Amino acid sequence: VNGKPIELIRFDTGSDPKQAAVGARKLIQDDEVLVILGPFSSGETRVALTVADRAGVLMIPTAASAPRLVDKSAYGWRLTEDESKQFSRLLAAIKDAGLPAETAAVIYVSDEVVSNTAGTKLYPPLMEAAGIEVMDPIPVQYKSFDMSAQAAQILEADPDLVAIAGLPDSASKVIKELRRQGFEGRIIGSQIFSDPVVVELFGPEGEGTMMVAGFWKGRTEASAAFDARFLEELDKRGIHKKGAHHSDAQAYDGVYLLKQIMEAAGVTGDPEKLEEERAAIAAAMEGVRFSGVVGDDICFAGHDAELPGYVIEIKGGAWTKFAEAPADSCE
């Protein structure tokens, strides 16, 4: 950046919102960082953003997709897409393809905060708005090994769709129990479990499952090169994945977005100019447009990036693109 290397200072929150606040204070007050890329989840971001706003430090979370999360923040910006918009795109693709979608059940993992919120407050109204008749959401607990009663309840209703709100491991447990009991309908989900690793995790029972993601490796040559390099670097570290998650791609693009605005702001990294350069970086986000592996000429509506969405289907045991939706206009 302007001829100088970036110094990365990391803080591991352990996915704990309280630690996200501790981390934000440490990075801002003790380490005197110019910007913060992160934290990861919406729960962490809600807490950490209050620290960043008070200090006047730009914060770009890497996976937080809760609706309206940064609406009231002066210094929080997202290079992620709103969960409700992406799930609506999935429902639209299902309707456009003429797939059976008259009735649906929602099952959510109650002891996962993001899954609980999606299953009770996000999925039902969006499905109803799409003209789908929805049963009352059914809770399960990840720590429970017995989901047979909930699965039996769904089988008795025999809906066209079952929308699962759960992280990959918990969604896998639910899917396998549904299939074990003989459910033959379509299983769908949002960005919560849309990680290429689910192809292996769900196994044969996951065939036909549909979800929506914010990154597609086949979008451009640069996107494909990022995905390949990412997997190569993970392999060196002994980490197995089937492809880059959209949050991986968005975090990668986040670094280059920061590089772009830091250069535009003329950042020097001089400790004597810390407050001045923090303010200049934040100001440089206004009206910015950015191209990366996630999308081209990305703009921001308010503090939220407008990004494309990709409807993914597990087909033939592979992560395949079923449909795509272009980014909305920022006008």
C-alpha positions, 0 to 999 in steps of 0.5 A: 500500500503506497509502497509499504507492506501491510502488517497483519495483527490477528485476534482470535475471538473463538466465535464469542461475541464478548471476545469480539468486543475485547479484540476490537478494543485491543486492536484499536487501543493497544495495537493502533490498527488503521482498519479491522477486517472482521469479525466473522459472524453477525453475532460478533459483529453486532457487539464489535461494531459498537467499539469501532463506531465509538473509536472511529475505525472502519470495520468490514466483517467477513461473513456477517449476513444478518439483515440490516446489520450495519444500517445504523453504523457509521464505520461498519461496511459489509462486502457480504450479501444480506441473508434474506436477499439471497434466500429470496433468490433461491426461492425465485429460482425454484419457482422459475424452474417450475419445481414443486413448491406449494408447501414447505416445512422449516426445521432449525437448530435452536442452539445455534444463534444464526440458525435459530434466527433464520429458521424463526424470523427469516425463512417463514415470511420469505416463503410466505411472500413467495406464495409457499404455504409454510408449517410452524418452524420445528426446532431441533438441538444439535447436541441431541442425537435423536431427531426422529420425532421432528423428522416424523412430524415433517414426513406426516405433513409431506411438504414439497420443500424442507428448509433447514436452518443449520450450520453444515454439521447440524444440517447434515444430521437433519438431512440424513434423518429425513432421508432415513425416514423416507422423505423424498422432497426437495431440501433447501437452505440459505448461505448458512450451510452453503459450503462446498464441503457439504457435498461430502458431509451430506453424502448421497442423502444430500443429492438434490439439496439446493442452497445459495452462495455468494461466490462461484469459482467459474465466474471469471478466470481470476475467480477460478485461480483464487479458488485453486490457489486457496485450496493449494494453500489449505492443503499445505496446512493440512486442511481439507476443503472442496472449494472456497466458501463465499466468506473466504472469497469475500475476506480475500476481496476485503483485503484488496478493497482495503488496499484500494481505499488506503491508497486513495486516502494516501495512507502512510502508516505514520503513527503520528497521523493515526487518527487522521488516517483512520478518518481518511480511510473511512471517508474513502469508502463513500461512493467506492466501486470495487472489482474482485473475485466475487463480482465486478464493479461492486457498489454499496447501497448504504453500507452494504455491497450489492453482490450477485447470488448463485443458486447451488444444487448438489447434483451427481455428487458435485457442487453445481450452479443451478441459477444465478442472480445479478447484483442489484443496482445501488441507485 
